[in-house]
Amino acid sequence: MTVNERIKYIRKQKGITSVELAHQIGVDQSTIVRYENGAIKFIQPDMLDKISHALNCKVKDLIADDYRYISVSKQKKSVSCLSQEDTDILNKYHSLPTQKKKDLIIEMLDELKG
């Protein structure tokens, strides 16, 4: 489930209309509709925070496993939002064969060392 779908799902679970949510976070109702139907593909972090507050949930409940939004560091357990450019790069990387991925990582590490 994408962030967009989760917003709609949680909003309906809480019995909140799109008009009410829009009013609570200070946007037009049409913006909520565009968030929920995916017309707005990337929702800014500050807006995700407002939406989560209005829906009385955590941002992590909204982003869950939508990899467009999360980058998890195993050491720090941090979450950060990705730009569309970063998402495109990750999508290209994920589509590569395993060996090509390994080669790219080695090349990047060598570049960082030198």
N, C-alpha and C positions, 0 to 999 in steps of 0.2 A: 504494500500500500504506500502510495506517495504522500508527501507532506500535504499536498493539496487535498487528497482524498481523506486524510486523517482529520484535517480541519473540519471538513464537512461532517464526517462521521461523529467526531467528538461534540461538535456544535449541536447536532441533532440529538445525540444521547443526552445532552444537558437541557434539551428543550429550549434552546436559544435560536431565535430567527436570525437570518442574515442581516436584517435591518437592525436588530438589537446589537449584534456583534459589531457591525459597522459603527453604530453610535458609540459603543463603549471604547473603540480604539481610534475613533476620530477620522474615519474614511467614509466614502460613499458606499452604499450597498452594492453598487456595481463592481466595486473593487473586491468585495468579499466573493461575489459570484465569479469574478475572473480568477481569484486565488483558487477557489474550490474546483473550477472546471479546468484548471491548468493553463488558462490563457496567459497568466503571469507565471512563468516557469520557475523563477527564483525569487523567493520572498526574503527580503533583507532581514538580517538578524534582529534589529531593533523592532521590526514589525512582528517577527515571530515571538518576541518577548511580550509585546502588547497582546497578541492573540492568545498566548498561553495564559497570561494573567486574566484576561477576560473569560476564558474558558475554564479557569481554575484548574489548570494542569501544568505540567512542566514542559519546557521547550523540548526536552528529550522525548517526551510522549508524542510530540508532533513530528519530530524528524525521524525517530525510531531507526529503522534500517535503510532509510532513503539515502543511498551513498552519494547523491548529489550534494548533500548538506554536511556530511560528517567526514572527518579525518581523525582517526583515533590513534593516538600515540600509546604504545604499550607501556612505556615507562611513565608517562605523565597522565594517562587516561584523560586527555584533553579532547574537547570537541570544538571544531572551528568550521565556519561556513565556507563553502567553496564558491568562487566566482564561476561564471559560465565558461570562461576560458579554461580554468582549471578542470572543470568537469569534462570539457571536450578532450583535453589532454589525457585525463584518466581513462575516458572511454576508448581513445585510440590505443593507449597502453594495454588495456584489458583485452583488446581484440588481437593483440600480437601473439604469435606462438611463444611457448615457454622459453625456448632458447634465445629468441630475440629479446625477450624481457630481461633475461639474465645478462645478455651482452650489453644492453642499454644501462643497466645498473652498474656494471663493472666500468663502463665508459664514464658514467657520471661520477663515480667514486674516484677514478683516476683524475678526472678534470678538477675535482675538489682538492685533491692532494697537491696538484701541480700548479 
